[in-house]
Amino acid sequence: MTNNDFMLSVEDLTVSFDGFKAVDALNLYVDRNELRVVIGPNGAGKTTLLDLICGKTKATAGSIRFKGKELTKLAEHDIVRSGVGRKFQNPSIYENLSVFENLEISFPRGRGVFGSLAFRRTPDVVERVQAVAEEIFLADHLDMEAGLLSHGQKQWLEIGMLLIQSPELLMLDEPVAGMSVKERELTAELLKRICLNRSVIVIEHDMDFVQRIAHKVTVLHQGKMLAEGSMEKVQADPRVIEVYLGH
Amino acid sequence: MSAIYRNLLGGRSGLIGLAILAGLILLVLPALLDIFRLNLVGKYLTYAFGAVGLVLCWGYGGILSLGQGVFFGLGGYCMAMFLKLEASDPQSTAIQTTPGIPDFMDWNQITALPWFWEPFNNLGFTLLAVLVIPTVFAYLIGLAMFKRRVGGVYFAIITQVIAAIVTILIVGQQGYTGGINGITDLKTLGGWDIRTDSAKYILYYVNALLLFGCILIGRYITTSKFGRLLLAMRDKEDRVRFSGYDVADFKIFVFCVGALFSAIGGAMFTLQVGFMSPSFVGIVPSIEMVIYTAVGGRLSLLGAVYGTLLVNAGKTAFSESFPELWLFLMGGLFIAVVMFFPNGLAGIYEKYIQPHLSLRYFRKRTPNASPPAAPPPAAAKRSASSSGGLTPSALPGATGRVMKNQES
């Protein structure tokens, strides 16, 4: 199997901040239709890894290939346009706009200056927004100002803002932080549904939640991969227990 | 048709607001004021172009430019160069060492018209230059700043520095620019004497119509997806960037639009006032434009016009009796507006006046029972509450809220 058969192949990825290597010669391969969870103690480089993939941080060395396309040299918006979506750790939504407008802004049409000036709210946009809102459990809140949503609903909204772009790689940084038990269950269902036809990378600390959703788990520690495999395998790994799970 | 009604005119309330301002500027003021005072109002309205541009840049885009005077000045100087050349025909300048060139060049021992003055013999070129030169200059500044992600306070400081540099350049190059006196003694535009009362009336109306044109363009921009993106960018720039937008392009565009508006105002200033000088280019006029915008309400295109008129009326009234106090008063006014009325006059109107109006309006009409097929463009009630404090980091519009219909 060549590396290009993977949706995402990260090879020898290194980023160093003034000599400190936040991610150190990391290799990571994610398949199509796979839901990968990345776990690890604080400072392991999980968020930095997502930053590198989506272009927020530039790599010092190594390569990131998405569907065979090198991402490390692309501008952030070009990475998004090639099909990579990323949710930030703190829900990052437009608080002053309505839920509908939040989703509409994320709709992948009229992304240039003049395109956005000519953009019209056509029936297909409205339809798509409603379909996504349905999926993220916010169909009844379309007219609500997004800032008034609960923390969990904001998390869903941001996921929805990514889904509306139909990304092939979806990266979610702590999607269930601040959610109630019920909301967590719904989110687990949501993630299982949306990982069809795309790859999903999730960073999460809640081990019950990880167990429920993960196809495969990658454990990071000090910027390096400590272990990788099924949840059972990883949980049984003595090194993982020592640096992370044991606490 | 309905799209034009909604996006350009702002629907019913937007249309009413526009009609009131149009009535004031096109009918009431000309009827009440003599031509001297009306010409003064016309001068103020040229500043309003800059203020309207700042609503887009600063209010919506969060880009606080303290250099709009530069674009105002560039537009004004382009116009002045044409008028000066027309006023400097060989007959009227026969007593000069070199007849046929502007008088200030002759005074500075320049014996031939500089090459960059030559094209300004042509009116078509001049009108184009008024629009293009400031816009291209803004584009270059925007390209250099926004592609490097310079923003916020740094951008404000850099634009202010540019305003200072351009002023110093104009003052220093006396032989080419007229120096500190500027370009004066302008007489005719293509043979039409602009100093007569009838010309002043005509220029006043041309100016007013151009201003309404700019307001309509502003309306279109703010009600389009572009406008919502500007607001989104102001609050969550990274989220916009990681939704596939090149944030810098949007900022560059809106900055160019602001510059273009300012430049039109500058050219109309030259035509109405009859001269152009560095005192309309530098830091002070640039900051004054920001104050007009703040007083009017930085999210309100029409508010910017009211703000400009009110502050200038105050300036004229006060500076006639207490010239030294005026600057302090204006500074105090700016601080007071930012501290207590972050949305300016438009905010006061929305908060205290409009609720009563709409209450009456709804009593008369039966409320629409069936909701429209598509959700309304904006959640009907957007909280007008705004934290409003002016911390340094929040300066360029981090606190402003979306206003109801972006009208008034």
Chai-1 contact restraints between the chains, C-beta under 6 A:
chainA,res_idxA,chainB,res_idxB,connection_type,confidence,min_distance_angstrom,max_distance_angstrom,comment,restraint_id
A,E76,B,R241,contact,1.0,0.0,6.0,A-B,restraint_1
A,H77,B,G244,contact,1.0,0.0,6.0,A-B,restraint_2
A,H77,B,Y245,contact,1.0,0.0,6.0,A-B,restraint_3
A,H77,B,D246,contact,1.0,0.0,6.0,A-B,restraint_4
A,V80,B,F242,contact,1.0,0.0,6.0,A-B,restraint_5
A,V80,B,G244,contact,1.0,0.0,6.0,A-B,restraint_6
A,R81,B,G244,contact,1.0,0.0,6.0,A-B,restraint_7
A,R86,B,F242,contact,1.0,0.0,6.0,A-B,restraint_8
A,S92,B,K236,contact,1.0,0.0,6.0,A-B,restraint_9
A,S92,B,R239,contact,1.0,0.0,6.0,A-B,restraint_10
A,Y94,B,A232,contact,1.0,0.0,6.0,A-B,restraint_11
A,Y94,B,D235,contact,1.0,0.0,6.0,A-B,restraint_12
A,Y94,B,K236,contact,1.0,0.0,6.0,A-B,restraint_13
A,N96,B,R401,contact,1.0,0.0,6.0,A-B,restraint_14
A,N96,B,V402,contact,1.0,0.0,6.0,A-B,restraint_15
A,S98,B,A379,contact,1.0,0.0,6.0,A-B,restraint_16
A,F100,B,P375,contact,1.0,0.0,6.0,A-B,restraint_17
A,E101,B,R228,contact,1.0,0.0,6.0,A-B,restraint_18
A,I105,B,R228,contact,1.0,0.0,6.0,A-B,restraint_19
A,I105,B,A232,contact,1.0,0.0,6.0,A-B,restraint_20
A,S106,B,S243,contact,1.0,0.0,6.0,A-B,restraint_21
A,G110,B,K225,contact,1.0,0.0,6.0,A-B,restraint_22
A,R111,B,G244,contact,1.0,0.0,6.0,A-B,restraint_23
A,R111,B,Y245,contact,1.0,0.0,6.0,A-B,restraint_24
A,V113,B,D249,contact,1.0,0.0,6.0,A-B,restraint_25
A,V113,B,F250,contact,1.0,0.0,6.0,A-B,restraint_26
A,V113,B,F253,contact,1.0,0.0,6.0,A-B,restraint_27
A,S116,B,K225,contact,1.0,0.0,6.0,A-B,restraint_28
A,S116,B,F226,contact,1.0,0.0,6.0,A-B,restraint_29
A,S116,B,L229,contact,1.0,0.0,6.0,A-B,restraint_30
A,L117,B,S224,contact,1.0,0.0,6.0,A-B,restraint_31
A,L117,B,F226,contact,1.0,0.0,6.0,A-B,restraint_32
A,F119,B,K225,contact,1.0,0.0,6.0,A-B,restraint_33
A,V126,B,A374,contact,1.0,0.0,6.0,A-B,restraint_34
A,L142,B,P375,contact,1.0,0.0,6.0,A-B,restraint_35
A,D143,B,P375,contact,1.0,0.0,6.0,A-B,restraint_36
A,D143,B,A379,contact,1.0,0.0,6.0,A-B,restraint_37
A,E145,B,A379,contact,1.0,0.0,6.0,A-B,restraint_38
